[in-house]
Amino acid sequence: MTRNMNRRNSLLFAAALFGTALLLPQLAQAAPDQQDLAGAVHAKLNKSQFKDVQVNVDANGVATLSGTVANYEYKADADKIVHKVKGVAAVRNDIQVAGPEVSDAQLQKVLLDKLTYASMGYGSMFDAITLDVHDGVVTLGGHSHDYPNRDTALAVVSTQPGVKDVVDNIDVDPVSPMDDGIRLAVARAIYGYGSLNRYAIDPAKPIRISVQNGHVELYGVVDSQSDKDTAYIRANSVPGVFSVTNNIQVAGQHGEK
């Protein structure tokens, strides 16, 4: 019996050695494969804007990006490029933006001006995108009536020197023929009224009309409380509107943005 046990143990030991021998080539290939993947990532980032970016790829295919770039747009571009490299399972983007130091107040003013005129005509009238800046991190919120206008806002912010990071909290309104009809009807009701049609003179600074599933939200800045109240009444009179939320601000009042 002892002899049989010894024989069985010997067979198990031999099988373990054989299994290890089979795994050795795979283990030997792991490091070169990891290096090849890092090399592939470096090759994709072989552009002047990424010259100070470092790449590390772990055994699980997670690529960690570090170093610096001149502006946030390059940080975002590096992330997108590396995500597309075959074999990369995930990306950890620790790149720092080393552009010029700009105060939050100055950055907010410049970006608000640029966003105001980023989309003209209907694109501006039906968007209500908000902006907040803290320690160079820009947070975009509010509503955009479609994805192209949201992407335009993100592009404007991403390319601005001084922006360290961008948080996209913009809600894109649902695609709805009913909502499209309500947008136009509310616009006609507001801008077709005598005391309010002057707000259509500058297409970048209108009373903004956001619609989600029949619910209307009004934004913008008007000259008087009377204009604010009239816009609400006119919007609320449009057939098919379920509710109206009046976020319009009156120029000079506390809380104006």
DRENDO-1510 file (C-alpha; in Angstrom, 1 decimal, always signed):
<recs>
REC; n; res; u; v; w
REC; 1; MET; +0.0; +0.0; +0.0 .
REC; 2; THR; +2.9; +2.3; +0.9 .
REC; 3; ARG; +4.5; +1.5; -2.4 .
REC; 4; ASN; +1.3; +2.4; -4.3 .
REC; 5; MET; +1.0; +5.7; -2.5 .
REC; 6; ASN; +4.6; +6.5; -3.3 .
REC; 7; ARG; +4.0; +5.7; -6.9 .
REC; 8; ARG; +0.9; +7.9; -7.0 .
REC; 9; ASN; +2.7; +10.8; -5.4 .
REC; 10; SER; +5.5; +10.4; -7.9 .
REC; 11; LEU; +3.0; +10.5; -10.8 .
REC; 12; LEU; +1.3; +13.6; -9.3 .
REC; 13; PHE; +4.7; +15.3; -8.9 .
REC; 14; ALA; +5.6; +14.5; -12.5 .
REC; 15; ALA; +2.3; +15.8; -13.8 .
REC; 16; ALA; +2.8; +19.1; -11.9 .
REC; 17; LEU; +6.3; +19.4; -13.4 .
REC; 18; PHE; +4.8; +18.8; -16.8 .
REC; 19; GLY; +2.1; +21.4; -16.3 .
REC; 20; THR; +4.7; +23.9; -15.1 .
REC; 21; ALA; +6.8; +23.2; -18.2 .
REC; 22; LEU; +3.8; +23.9; -20.4 .
REC; 23; LEU; +3.2; +27.2; -18.6 .
REC; 24; LEU; +6.7; +28.4; -18.8 .
REC; 25; PRO; +6.6; +29.5; -22.5 .
REC; 26; GLN; +3.4; +31.5; -21.7 .
REC; 27; LEU; +4.9; +33.1; -18.7 .
REC; 28; ALA; +8.0; +34.0; -20.7 .
REC; 29; GLN; +5.8; +35.6; -23.3 .
REC; 30; ALA; +3.8; +37.7; -20.8 .
REC; 31; ALA; +6.5; +40.3; -20.3 .
REC; 32; PRO; +7.3; +40.8; -24.0 .
REC; 33; ASP; +3.6; +41.1; -24.8 .
REC; 34; GLN; +3.2; +43.7; -22.1 .
REC; 35; GLN; +6.1; +45.6; -23.5 .
REC; 36; ASP; +4.8; +45.3; -27.1 .
REC; 37; LEU; +1.4; +46.8; -25.9 .
REC; 38; ALA; +3.2; +49.7; -24.2 .
REC; 39; GLY; +5.2; +50.2; -27.4 .
REC; 40; ALA; +2.0; +50.2; -29.5 .
REC; 41; VAL; +0.5; +52.9; -27.2 .
REC; 42; HIS; +3.7; +55.0; -27.4 .
REC; 43; ALA; +3.5; +54.7; -31.2 .
REC; 44; LYS; +0.0; +56.0; -31.3 .
REC; 45; LEU; +1.0; +58.9; -29.0 .
REC; 46; ASN; +4.0; +59.8; -31.2 .
REC; 47; LYS; +3.0; +63.4; -31.7 .
REC; 48; SER; +4.5; +66.7; -30.4 .
REC; 49; GLN; +1.5; +67.4; -28.1 .
REC; 50; PHE; +2.2; +64.2; -26.3 .
REC; 51; LYS; +6.0; +64.5; -26.0 .
REC; 52; ASP; +5.8; +64.8; -22.2 .
REC; 53; VAL; +3.3; +61.9; -21.7 .
REC; 54; GLN; +4.5; +58.6; -20.1 .
REC; 55; VAL; +2.8; +55.3; -20.5 .
REC; 56; ASN; +2.7; +52.2; -18.3 .
REC; 57; VAL; +0.8; +49.1; -19.2 .
REC; 58; ASP; +0.2; +46.4; -16.5 .
REC; 59; ALA; -0.3; +42.7; -17.0 .
REC; 60; ASN; -4.1; +43.1; -17.2 .
REC; 61; GLY; -3.8; +45.5; -20.1 .
REC; 62; VAL; -4.6; +48.6; -18.1 .
REC; 63; ALA; -2.7; +51.6; -19.6 .
REC; 64; THR; -1.8; +54.4; -17.1 .
REC; 65; LEU; -1.0; +57.7; -18.7 .
REC; 66; SER; +1.0; +60.3; -16.7 .
REC; 67; GLY; +3.1; +63.4; -17.4 .
REC; 68; THR; +1.9; +66.7; -18.8 .
REC; 69; VAL; +0.2; +68.3; -21.8 .
REC; 70; ALA; -0.3; +72.0; -22.8 .
REC; 71; ASN; -4.2; +72.0; -22.6 .
REC; 72; TYR; -7.1; +69.8; -21.7 .
REC; 73; GLU; -8.0; +69.0; -25.3 .
REC; 74; TYR; -4.7; +67.0; -25.6 .
REC; 75; LYS; -5.4; +65.1; -22.4 .
REC; 76; ALA; -8.9; +64.1; -23.7 .
REC; 77; ASP; -7.4; +63.2; -27.1 .
REC; 78; ALA; -4.7; +60.9; -25.5 .
REC; 79; ASP; -7.5; +59.1; -23.6 .
REC; 80; LYS; -9.5; +58.5; -26.8 .
REC; 81; ILE; -6.4; +57.4; -28.8 .
REC; 82; VAL; -5.2; +54.8; -26.2 .
REC; 83; HIS; -8.7; +53.4; -25.7 .
REC; 84; LYS; -8.6; +52.4; -29.4 .
REC; 85; VAL; -5.3; +50.5; -29.2 .
REC; 86; LYS; -5.9; +46.8; -29.6 .
REC; 87; GLY; -5.2; +44.9; -26.4 .
REC; 88; VAL; -5.8; +47.9; -24.0 .
REC; 89; ALA; -8.4; +46.8; -21.5 .
REC; 90; ALA; -8.8; +50.1; -19.7 .
REC; 91; VAL; -7.2; +53.6; -19.4 .
REC; 92; ARG; -6.2; +55.4; -16.2 .
REC; 93; ASN; -5.6; +59.0; -17.3 .
REC; 94; ASP; -3.4; +60.8; -14.7 .
REC; 95; ILE; -2.1; +63.3; -17.2 .
REC; 96; GLN; -1.8; +66.9; -15.8 .
REC; 97; VAL; -2.6; +70.0; -17.8 .
REC; 98; ALA; +0.4; +72.3; -17.5 .
REC; 99; GLY; -1.0; +75.3; -19.5 .
REC; 100; PRO; -1.1; +78.9; -18.3 .
REC; 101; GLU; -2.5; +79.7; -14.8 .
REC; 102; VAL; -5.8; +81.6; -15.3 .
REC; 103; SER; -8.1; +82.7; -12.4 .
REC; 104; ASP; -11.5; +81.0; -12.1 .
REC; 105; ALA; -13.3; +84.3; -12.6 .
REC; 106; GLN; -11.3; +85.2; -15.7 .
REC; 107; LEU; -11.8; +81.7; -17.1 .
REC; 108; GLN; -15.5; +81.8; -16.4 .
REC; 109; LYS; -15.9; +85.1; -18.2 .
REC; 110; VAL; -14.0; +84.1; -21.3 .
REC; 111; LEU; -15.9; +80.8; -21.5 .
REC; 112; LEU; -19.3; +82.3; -21.0 .
REC; 113; ASP; -18.6; +84.8; -23.8 .
REC; 114; LYS; -17.4; +82.0; -26.1 .
REC; 115; LEU; -20.3; +79.6; -25.3 .
REC; 116; THR; -22.8; +82.5; -25.8 .
REC; 117; TYR; -21.8; +82.7; -29.5 .
REC; 118; ALA; -20.8; +79.1; -30.1 .
REC; 119; SER; -24.2; +78.2; -31.6 .
REC; 120; MET; -26.3; +80.8; -33.4 .
REC; 121; GLY; -30.0; +81.0; -34.3 .
REC; 122; TYR; -32.2; +78.1; -33.2 .
REC; 123; GLY; -29.1; +76.3; -31.8 .
REC; 124; SER; -28.7; +79.1; -29.2 .
REC; 125; MET; -32.4; +79.6; -28.5 .
REC; 126; PHE; -33.1; +76.0; -27.6 .
REC; 127; ASP; -30.0; +75.4; -25.5 .
REC; 128; ALA; -29.7; +76.2; -21.8 .
REC; 129; ILE; -26.1; +75.2; -20.9 .
REC; 130; THR; -24.7; +76.2; -17.6 .
REC; 131; LEU; -21.1; +76.6; -16.6 .
REC; 132; ASP; -19.1; +76.6; -13.4 .
REC; 133; VAL; -15.4; +76.9; -12.8 .
REC; 134; HIS; -13.5; +75.8; -9.7 .
REC; 135; ASP; -9.7; +75.5; -9.5 .
REC; 136; GLY; -9.6; +75.3; -13.3 .
REC; 137; VAL; -12.1; +72.5; -13.4 .
REC; 138; VAL; -15.0; +73.4; -15.7 .
REC; 139; THR; -18.4; +71.8; -15.1 .
REC; 140; LEU; -21.0; +72.0; -17.8 .
REC; 141; GLY; -24.6; +71.4; -17.0 .
REC; 142; GLY; -28.1; +72.3; -18.0 .
REC; 143; HIS; -29.7; +71.2; -21.3 .
REC; 144; SER; -28.8; +71.0; -24.9 .
REC; 145; HIS; -31.5; +70.2; -27.5 .
REC; 146; ASP; -29.2; +67.9; -29.5 .
REC; 147; TYR; -25.8; +66.1; -29.3 .
REC; 148; PRO; -24.0; +68.3; -31.9 .
REC; 149; ASN; -24.6; +71.4; -29.8 .
REC; 150; ARG; -23.5; +69.6; -26.6 .
REC; 151; ASP; -20.3; +68.5; -28.4 .
REC; 152; THR; -19.7; +72.1; -29.6 .
REC; 153; ALA; -19.9; +73.3; -26.0 .
REC; 154; LEU; -17.4; +70.6; -24.9 .
REC; 155; ALA; -15.0; +71.5; -27.7 .
REC; 156; VAL; -15.1; +75.2; -26.8 .
REC; 157; VAL; -14.2; +74.5; -23.2 .
REC; 158; SER; -11.7; +71.8; -23.9 .
REC; 159; THR; -9.6; +74.0; -26.2 .
REC; 160; GLN; -9.5; +77.0; -23.8 .
REC; 161; PRO; -6.0; +77.6; -22.3 .
REC; 162; GLY; -6.2; +77.4; -18.5 .
REC; 163; VAL; -8.8; +74.7; -18.3 .
REC; 164; LYS; -7.5; +71.8; -16.2 .
REC; 165; ASP; -10.3; +69.4; -16.5 .
REC; 166; VAL; -13.9; +69.2; -17.9 .
REC; 167; VAL; -16.9; +67.6; -16.3 .
REC; 168; ASP; -19.8; +66.9; -18.7 .
REC; 169; ASN; -23.2; +67.0; -16.9 .
REC; 170; ILE; -25.1; +68.4; -19.9 .
REC; 171; ASP; -28.5; +66.7; -20.4 .
REC; 172; VAL; -29.4; +66.2; -24.0 .
REC; 173; ASP; -33.1; +66.6; -24.6 .
REC; 174; PRO; -34.9; +63.4; -25.9 .
REC; 175; VAL; -35.6; +63.2; -29.6 .
REC; 176; SER; -39.3; +63.9; -30.0 .
REC; 177; PRO; -41.3; +65.4; -32.9 .
REC; 178; MET; -43.8; +66.6; -30.3 .
REC; 179; ASP; -41.2; +68.5; -28.3 .
REC; 180; ASP; -39.8; +69.9; -31.6 .
REC; 181; GLY; -43.3; +71.3; -32.4 .
REC; 182; ILE; -43.6; +72.7; -28.8 .
REC; 183; ARG; -40.2; +74.4; -29.1 .
REC; 184; LEU; -41.2; +76.3; -32.2 .
REC; 185; ALA; -44.7; +77.1; -30.9 .
REC; 186; VAL; -43.3; +78.5; -27.7 .
REC; 187; ALA; -40.7; +80.5; -29.6 .
REC; 188; ARG; -43.5; +82.0; -31.8 .
REC; 189; ALA; -45.6; +82.8; -28.7 .
REC; 190; ILE; -42.8; +84.6; -26.9 .
REC; 191; TYR; -41.0; +86.3; -29.7 .
REC; 192; GLY; -44.3; +87.2; -31.6 .
REC; 193; TYR; -45.4; +89.3; -28.6 .
REC; 194; GLY; -44.7; +93.0; -28.9 .
REC; 195; SER; -42.8; +93.6; -25.7 .
REC; 196; LEU; -40.7; +90.5; -26.1 .
REC; 197; ASN; -39.6; +90.4; -29.7 .
REC; 198; ARG; -36.6; +92.7; -29.0 .
REC; 199; TYR; -34.9; +89.7; -27.3 .
REC; 200; ALA; -34.6; +88.1; -30.7 .
REC; 201; ILE; -32.4; +90.9; -32.0 .
REC; 202; ASP; -29.2; +89.3; -30.7 .
REC; 203; PRO; -29.5; +85.6; -31.7 .
REC; 204; ALA; -26.8; +84.7; -29.1 .
REC; 205; LYS; -28.7; +86.2; -26.2 .
REC; 206; PRO; -32.3; +85.1; -26.4 .
REC; 207; ILE; -34.9; +83.9; -24.0 .
REC; 208; ARG; -33.9; +80.2; -24.1 .
REC; 209; ILE; -36.5; +77.5; -24.4 .
REC; 210; SER; -35.7; +74.0; -23.2 .
REC; 211; VAL; -38.3; +71.2; -23.7 .
REC; 212; GLN; -38.3; +67.7; -22.3 .
REC; 213; ASN; -41.4; +65.5; -22.9 .
REC; 214; GLY; -43.8; +68.5; -23.1 .
REC; 215; HIS; -42.3; +70.2; -20.0 .
REC; 216; VAL; -40.9; +73.7; -20.8 .
REC; 217; GLU; -38.1; +75.4; -19.0 .
REC; 218; LEU; -37.3; +79.1; -19.7 .
REC; 219; TYR; -33.8; +80.6; -19.2 .
REC; 220; GLY; -32.0; +83.9; -20.0 .
REC; 221; VAL; -31.9; +87.4; -18.8 .
REC; 222; VAL; -34.6; +90.0; -19.4 .
REC; 223; ASP; -34.9; +93.7; -18.6 .
REC; 224; SER; -37.9; +93.6; -16.2 .
REC; 225; GLN; -40.1; +91.4; -14.0 .
REC; 226; SER; -42.9; +92.2; -16.3 .
REC; 227; ASP; -41.0; +90.7; -19.3 .
REC; 228; LYS; -40.2; +87.6; -17.2 .
REC; 229; ASP; -43.9; +87.1; -16.2 .
REC; 230; THR; -45.1; +87.7; -19.8 .
REC; 231; ALA; -42.8; +85.1; -21.2 .
REC; 232; TYR; -44.1; +82.6; -18.7 .
REC; 233; ILE; -47.7; +83.4; -19.5 .
REC; 234; ARG; -47.1; +83.2; -23.3 .
REC; 235; ALA; -45.3; +79.8; -23.0 .
REC; 236; ASN; -48.0; +78.4; -20.7 .
REC; 237; SER; -50.7; +79.3; -23.3 .
REC; 238; VAL; -49.2; +77.0; -26.0 .
REC; 239; PRO; -51.3; +73.8; -26.6 .
REC; 240; GLY; -49.6; +70.6; -25.6 .
REC; 241; VAL; -47.4; +72.2; -22.9 .
REC; 242; PHE; -47.7; +70.2; -19.7 .
REC; 243; SER; -45.8; +72.6; -17.4 .
REC; 244; VAL; -43.5; +75.7; -17.5 .
REC; 245; THR; -40.6; +76.4; -15.2 .
REC; 246; ASN; -39.5; +80.0; -15.3 .
REC; 247; ASN; -35.8; +80.2; -14.7 .
REC; 248; ILE; -35.5; +83.6; -16.4 .
REC; 249; GLN; -33.5; +86.2; -14.5 .
REC; 250; VAL; -34.1; +89.9; -14.4 .
REC; 251; ALA; -31.1; +92.1; -15.1 .
REC; 252; GLY; -29.6; +93.6; -12.0 .
REC; 253; GLN; -31.3; +91.3; -9.5 .
REC; 254; HIS; -29.4; +89.1; -7.1 .
REC; 255; GLY; -28.3; +85.7; -8.6 .
REC; 256; GLU; -28.0; +86.9; -12.2 .
REC; 257; LYS; -25.5; +84.7; -14.2 .
</recs>
